[in-house]
Amino acid sequence: MVAVAVNALVSGLETPARAQRATGYGSGTRKRLAVLNEPLPAEVQGTETPEAELEAEIRARNLSLSESAAAEAAKLVIDSDTLTDEPYMIAIVAATVVMAAAMTSGVIGAVAASSTPVLSAAAAVAATVAGILFSDAFTGVFHWSVDNYGNLQTPVLGPVIAAFQGHHESPWTITYRNFANNVHKVAYGVLPLLGLLALSHPGPAGTMFGVSALMGLLMCQELHKYSHMVRPPQWVARLQQSGIILSKKEHGLHHTSPFEGKYCIVTGHCNEIMDSTNLYRHLERVVYERTGVEPNCWKLDTTGEIKAAALGTST
């Protein structure tokens, strides 16, 4: 994650934000075309055209959208928000990436100097993988919470909640953000936590778990952005195709009302277990029984099946 962050930071400093055309995903390809306000081609209306053909149609239509149409698609939910990289954004993100890189370098040196370098390296690698998976799961729970509860007036997290919920209305807007603009808000929390981690001296494995988990959180919005790009950078596309980072297909499954699952936005690997175990339905039931507040996914589900599943889940 540190390497991905460094690459993204450098790329963001070198090139201004471009109007990247993004896919408006749905549960199926037909719905994804609807999100783009594009009708199904006449030749496939009312037919069971293979998904592969419709996917090709999506790609063709996305790539043929005019620049003016793409520009009109960017919609900011918060009045004070901006798509411009400000110096303070670049500074906080650069400081975070540099600290994480320095801590990773320190771990490499410690492993090399260890009396059992192979075992130490294996432990550090395992801890890194565990940290990334932890960040993936954490983003899932956080994403679920802000998608389903609160609004702009909610104390502290109001702007974050409004941004996540507004993202469903214009998912392509995130692709207009450069790296620093996209992740700087997360960096305000990650940087001090990296400092505390460094002061605690948890050893090579502990350090790598913490660094990879925190950098996964820092990178989650950037990986999220990549999953909405029709034409992400080639190195990103390769990471998506290899399953190392969140893919378009995996995150696309989230972008259909009532937005009740597939919340993880680092690698997406935790989605299966978190959805199949009905974790979110358990959490919704707990919140509902203690507060009487229904999550947005219940309200958006016209069938009532999600609410029924939550209230019928044994604890």
C-alpha positions in Angstrom: 0.0 0.0 0.0 2.9 2.3 0.7 4.2 1.8 -2.9 0.8 2.4 -4.4 0.5 5.6 -2.3 3.9 6.9 -3.4 3.0 6.1 -7.1 -0.4 7.9 -6.8 1.1 10.9 -5.0 3.8 11.4 -7.7 1.3 10.9 -10.4 -1.1 13.4 -8.8 1.7 16.0 -8.5 2.8 15.5 -12.1 -0.6 15.8 -13.8 -3.7 17.9 -13.1 -7.1 16.2 -12.5 -8.7 15.1 -15.8 -12.3 14.6 -16.5 -12.1 10.8 -16.2 -15.3 9.2 -17.4 -16.6 6.8 -14.9 -19.0 3.9 -14.9 -22.2 4.4 -13.1 -22.6 0.8 -11.8 -25.7 -1.1 -10.9 -26.6 -4.7 -10.0 -26.6 -5.6 -13.7 -25.3 -4.1 -16.9 -28.7 -2.8 -17.9 -29.0 -0.8 -14.7 -25.5 0.6 -15.2 -26.6 1.9 -18.6 -29.6 3.5 -16.8 -27.4 5.3 -14.3 -25.5 6.8 -17.3 -28.9 8.1 -18.5 -28.4 6.0 -21.6 -31.1 3.9 -23.1 -30.5 0.3 -24.0 -29.7 -0.1 -27.6 -32.8 -0.7 -29.7 -31.5 -4.1 -30.8 -31.3 -5.4 -27.3 -34.4 -3.9 -25.7 -36.6 -6.7 -24.4 -34.0 -9.3 -25.2 -31.7 -11.4 -23.1 -28.5 -10.1 -24.7 -25.4 -11.7 -23.1 -23.9 -9.6 -20.4 -20.6 -9.5 -22.3 -22.2 -7.7 -25.2 -23.9 -5.2 -22.9 -20.6 -4.6 -21.2 -19.1 -3.8 -24.5 -21.9 -1.3 -25.2 -21.2 0.4 -21.8 -17.6 0.8 -22.7 -18.4 2.2 -26.1 -20.9 4.7 -24.7 -18.6 5.8 -21.8 -15.7 6.3 -24.2 -17.9 8.3 -26.6 -19.3 10.8 -24.0 -18.3 14.3 -24.9 -16.0 16.3 -22.6 -18.8 18.8 -21.9 -21.2 16.0 -20.9 -18.5 14.6 -18.6 -17.8 18.0 -17.0 -21.5 18.4 -16.2 -21.4 15.1 -14.4 -19.2 16.3 -11.6 -21.4 17.2 -8.7 -20.1 18.3 -5.3 -22.4 17.6 -2.3 -20.8 20.0 0.1 -20.8 23.7 -0.8 -17.3 24.2 0.7 -15.8 21.2 -1.2 -13.4 21.6 -4.0 -11.8 19.4 -6.7 -8.6 21.5 -6.6 -5.4 20.3 -4.9 -4.6 22.8 -2.3 -1.0 23.1 -0.8 -2.2 22.0 2.7 -3.7 18.8 1.1 -0.5 17.9 -0.6 1.5 18.7 2.6 -0.5 16.4 4.9 -0.6 13.6 2.4 3.1 13.8 1.5 4.0 13.8 5.3 1.9 10.7 5.8 3.3 8.8 2.9 6.9 9.8 3.8 6.4 8.6 7.4 4.9 5.3 6.3 7.8 4.8 3.8 10.4 5.6 6.5 8.8 3.1 8.9 8.7 0.5 6.2 12.4 1.1 5.5 13.2 0.7 9.1 11.4 -2.6 9.2 13.4 -3.8 6.2 16.6 -2.9 7.9 15.6 -4.6 11.2 14.6 -7.8 9.3 17.9 -7.8 7.4 19.8 -7.4 10.7 17.8 -10.1 12.5 19.4 -13.4 13.5 16.6 -15.1 11.7 15.9 -12.9 8.7 13.8 -15.4 6.8 11.4 -16.0 9.7 11.3 -12.2 10.4 10.6 -11.4 6.8 7.8 -14.0 6.6 6.2 -12.6 9.8 6.4 -9.1 8.4 4.8 -10.1 5.1 2.0 -12.0 6.9 1.4 -9.0 9.1 1.3 -6.7 6.1 -1.4 -8.9 4.4 -3.3 -9.1 7.7 -3.2 -5.3 8.0 -4.5 -4.8 4.5 -7.4 -7.2 5.1 -8.1 -5.4 8.4 -8.3 -2.1 6.6 -10.6 -3.6 4.0 -13.0 -4.9 6.7 -12.8 -1.6 8.6 -13.8 0.4 5.5 -16.7 -2.0 5.0 -18.2 -1.3 8.5 -17.5 2.4 8.2 -18.9 2.6 4.7 -22.0 0.8 5.9 -22.5 3.2 8.8 -22.2 6.4 6.8 -24.3 5.1 3.9 -27.1 4.2 6.2 -27.2 6.6 9.1 -27.1 10.3 9.6 -27.0 13.3 7.3 -25.1 16.6 6.7 -26.3 17.9 10.1 -24.9 15.0 12.0 -22.2 16.3 14.4 -18.5 15.7 13.5 -19.2 13.2 10.6 -21.9 15.2 8.8 -19.8 16.2 5.8 -18.4 12.7 5.5 -21.9 11.1 5.6 -23.3 13.6 3.1 -20.4 12.9 0.7 -20.8 9.1 0.9 -24.6 9.2 0.5 -24.3 11.8 -2.3 -21.8 9.6 -4.1 -24.6 7.2 -5.0 -26.2 10.0 -7.0 -23.1 10.9 -9.0 -20.5 8.1 -8.5 -18.3 9.5 -11.3 -17.5 12.7 -9.4 -14.8 11.0 -7.4 -12.8 10.4 -10.6 -12.2 14.2 -10.9 -10.1 14.3 -7.8 -6.3 14.1 -7.8 -4.7 11.9 -5.1 -4.1 14.6 -2.4 -7.5 16.1 -2.8 -9.1 12.6 -2.6 -7.3 11.3 0.5 -6.2 14.3 2.5 -9.1 14.1 5.0 -8.2 10.6 5.9 -4.5 11.6 6.3 -5.5 13.9 9.2 -6.3 10.7 11.2 -3.7 8.4 9.8 -0.6 10.7 10.3 -0.9 10.9 14.1 -1.7 7.2 14.4 1.5 6.5 12.5 3.3 8.7 15.0 1.9 6.8 17.9 2.8 3.5 16.2 6.4 4.6 15.8 6.6 5.6 19.4 5.2 2.3 20.6 8.0 0.2 19.0 5.9 -2.9 18.3 8.6 -4.8 16.4 8.8 -5.5 12.7 5.6 -7.5 12.4 3.6 -5.2 14.6 4.9 -2.2 12.7 4.0 -3.6 9.3 0.5 -4.6 10.5 -0.1 -1.1 11.7 1.5 0.6 8.7 -0.3 -1.5 6.1 -3.6 -1.1 8.0 -3.3 2.7 8.2 -2.1 3.0 4.6 -5.0 0.8 3.5 -7.3 3.3 5.2 -5.5 6.2 3.6 -5.7 4.7 0.2 -9.3 3.4 0.4 -10.8 6.5 -1.4 -8.2 6.4 -4.1 -8.8 2.7 -4.7 -12.5 3.5 -4.6 -11.9 6.2 -7.3 -10.0 3.7 -9.5 -13.0 1.3 -9.4 -15.1 4.0 -11.0 -12.7 4.8 -13.8 -13.4 3.5 -17.2 -9.8 3.8 -18.2 -7.6 3.7 -15.0 -3.8 3.9 -15.4 -2.5 0.6 -16.8 -0.7 -0.3 -13.6 -3.9 0.2 -11.7 -5.9 -2.0 -14.2 -3.3 -4.8 -13.7 -3.7 -4.6 -9.9 -7.5 -4.7 -10.3 -7.4 -7.7 -12.6 -5.0 -9.6 -10.3 -7.3 -9.0 -7.4 -4.8 -7.1 -5.4 -7.0 -4.0 -5.1 -10.7 -3.3 -5.4 -12.0 -4.1 -8.9 -14.6 -2.4 -10.9 -16.7 -5.5 -11.0 -16.6 -6.0 -7.2 -17.5 -2.5 -6.3 -20.0 -2.2 -9.1 -22.2 -4.7 -7.2 -22.6 -2.1 -4.5 -23.9 0.6 -6.7 -27.5 -0.4 -7.0 -30.3 0.8 -4.7 -30.8 -0.1 -1.9 -27.0 -0.3 -1.5 -27.2 -3.0 1.1 -23.8 -4.8 0.7 -20.4 -4.9 -0.9 -19.2 -2.0 1.3 -15.4 -2.8 1.5 -13.3 -0.5 -0.6 -9.6 -1.5 -0.2 -9.4 -4.9 -1.8 -13.0 -6.0 -1.6 -11.9 -9.5 -0.4 -13.8 -9.1 2.9 -17.1 -8.5 1.1 -17.9 -12.1 0.7 -17.6 -13.1 4.4 -19.2 -9.9 5.7 -22.2 -10.2 3.4 -22.6 -14.0 3.6 -22.6 -13.9 7.4 -25.3 -11.1 7.4 -23.0 -8.9 9.5 -24.6 -5.7 8.4 -28.1 -7.1 9.0 -27.0 -8.0 12.6 -25.7 -4.5 13.1 -28.9 -3.0 11.7 -31.0 -5.0 14.0 -28.9 -3.9 17.0 -29.2 -0.3 16.1 -32.9 -0.6 15.4 -33.7 -2.4 18.6 -31.8 0.2 20.7 -32.7 3.4 18.9 -35.7 2.7 16.6 -33.8 4.1 13.7 -34.0 2.3 10.4 -31.0 2.3 8.0 -31.4 3.9 4.6 -31.1 0.5 2.9 -34.4 -0.6 4.6 -36.1 2.6 3.4 -34.9 2.2 -0.1 -35.8 -1.5 -0.3 -39.4 -1.5 -1.7 -39.7 -5.2 -1.1 -39.1 -5.1 2.6 -36.8 -8.1 2.3 -33.7 -6.5 3.8 -35.6 -5.4 6.9 -37.2 -8.8 7.3 -33.8 -10.5 7.0 -32.3 -8.2 9.6 -35.1 -8.6 12.1 -35.3 -12.3 11.4 -31.6 -12.9 12.0 -30.8 -14.8 15.2 -28.2 -13.2 17.4 
